[in-house]
Amino acid sequence: MIKKRIATIKTRIDKIKSELVKVGDMRPGSLTKQYRDPENKTGSYYQISYTHEMKSRTEYVRSESVKEVRQQVKNYKRYKKLNSELISQSIEHSKWVMKLRQENS
């Protein structure tokens, strides 16, 4: 039972690692469309806001780069989700391995 559970967790960990390799370019933050005149919604521009190394930043994004930056933000969110799951699975794997060792001693 325990060995089977450990094998299942290990398989999921390996799958997550292979998915992480495929993530691609990434960038943290939120990409938003802003307006110089919000009431009339004219003078639109894009900006990305993010925090990195405990510093909050906001940068303008050229319209020709919006699609690329949007994909990078999406990739970053996928990376964060996969990384969180990897950590959770690794913790569970460690607990099961310790339990197996305890039963074998």
N, C-alpha and C positions, 0 to 999 in steps of 0.2 A: 504493500500500500504506500509506504513512505517513499520507496525508490521510484515507484511509478509517478508519484506527485512531483518528486525532484526532477525527473526526466521531462515531464510536461512543462514545468516552469523553465527548465533549461532550454527547451525547444522555443518557448515564447521569447526568452531573452535573446537567443540567436536571431530570431525573426526580427525583433525590434532593432537589433544592431545592424542587420542588413538593410532595414528601412531607413535608418539614420544616415547611412552612406549615400543614399539616393536623394536626400533632402535638397541639395543645391544651395545656391546663394541665398543668404537670409539677412534680414535686418529687423531689429525690434521696433516697435512703435505703432502709431496709428496714423494712417494717411487720411487727411480730410480736405474737403474742398471749402475754401473760404471766399468771401466776397469783400471787395473794397467798399461797396455800397450794399450792405445786407438787405436793406428795405426793398430795393429795386432788383436785387440779385444781379448786379452788374460788376464787371471787373473781377472775374473769378480767377483764382489761383489755388494751387495745392501746396500743402505743407505736411511735413511729417514731424510728429512729436514723440520723443522717446526719452528714456532714462538709461544712462550707461555709466558705469563706475560712479554711481551715486550722484550723477549730475544730470539735470533735466535739460533737454535740448529741443529746439524747434528749428527746422530747416525748410527752406523753400524747395519745391520740386518742380522742375520744368515739365510742361505738359507732355513733351515727347518721352519723358522718363516715367510717367505715372504708371503705365502698364507694368514696367519692369519692377518698380518699387512696390507696387501692389502685390506682385508675385513673391518678392523677397519677404514682405511682411507675412504673407500667407505661409511661406516656407518656415519662417521663424516660429509661428504659432504651432505648426506641425512638429517642429523640432522640440519645442517645450513640452508638448503633449507626450511625444515619444520618450523624451528624457525622463519625465515624471513617471511614466509607466515602467521604464527600465529600472529606475531606482526602487519602485514598489516591488517589482518582481525579484530584484536582486536581494532585497531584505527578506522577502518570503523564502527565497531559495536558501539563504544563509540559515534561517530559523529551522527549516526542514533538515538541512545537512547536520546541524548541531543536534537536533532531535534524534536523527539516525545514529550518530556517533554515541549519544548517550545510551540508546537502547542496545548498541553493540558492545558496550563496555561493562 
